Every structure is written in C-alpha cells, then in structure tokens.
Amino acid sequence: MILLDTNVLVYSITGAAPQHQDSRDVVQRAVNGGIPAILVPQVILEAYSTVTSPHRVNRPLSPTQAASWLRSLRAALSVKPVPLDALDEFDALVAAHPRVGADAFDLFLVAQMRCHGITDICTYNVGDFVLPGVHALEPSLV
C-alpha cells in the first residue's frame, strides 16, 4: 500500500508541469488497480487548495472543477480516515524530529501513515520523508 502525496495529484492534472506524465501515469495505474494506493483527507484538502489557487498553479481550476476531480479520485481510491491516535503519533514525531512551519504537514502525513500501517509514500519531496520506517519514492520509481 502506498500513499499518494499532494504534489503527485497536483502534477497529474497540471499538463504544463514537467512532472505531469510520470504523475499522471502513477495516478492512472492506482485508479485502475495496478498500484495499491490510498489517500487521506489531508492530501485531498491540500490538492484542492493548490489546484484552485492562482498563486500556486498557472491555470487554477474552479472550485466546481476541483471538487469534481477529487470526487472522482475518492470514488476510485481508498480514502483512509484520520485516526484518533494520529495526533499522539504526531507529538512523538515532533519530539524526535522537530519541524517548523509548513514542514509539520509532512510529519502529520507520516503520523497518519504509521497509524494505518503504511510505510510507502509516492512524492516528489523524497527528502521531506527521510524518517525511520518511511519509504519515499518518486513516481518514476513506483
């Protein structure tokens, strides 16, 4: 089982991005059942925020377009809930691997992964996930 990170989803729908084809391929394989992939609510929310922001993408989607795209992904892929003990796991991660600002979001993803027994994440930010028990892979390696 592998968690698809926000950047993979965003690049999969952003045709002008150099990462588009690899990202689209991974997402398509996941949707078609070729890769056992999951999402978590945090990734869905981050993807919505990114693709609708004119500050983050050249051609933002409308809220309706973004919601429709993400609904289709939610219908095709398993979306794991945020476990109640994810905050306790986050506390342990912060104590062992302090992060500040937006870097805390990646730690919360890892906390959710650990609670669900998931060790793999597909991301372009491999360096952000250099943590014990986490195996980060770029889409071209999945």
C-alpha angles and dihedrals in degrees: 000000000000131000115226110223124222095253092058091053093046094048091046090065098034103086096188094056117102088225092055101101097046090045094047091049092053094046091047092050090049093049090048092050096250092118122038096232134164140189133211126210092252092061092048092051093045091049092050091049093049101045093047095048119096086201093059106037134031095230109029120201120238115252089254093051093047093047091049093049092049092046088056091052091047090052092051101040134048112258111204117209123239104266117229091235092055091095091054089049089048090053090053091048093049090050092052099034110024114207129177136206118351091352087078090072091067090051090053089051089053090048089055092046091053093049090053094044093246118144102173129077128179108217145136089226095072092152091059090062101051093130133128112279095013123114112193120193132183114233093253088063098049 
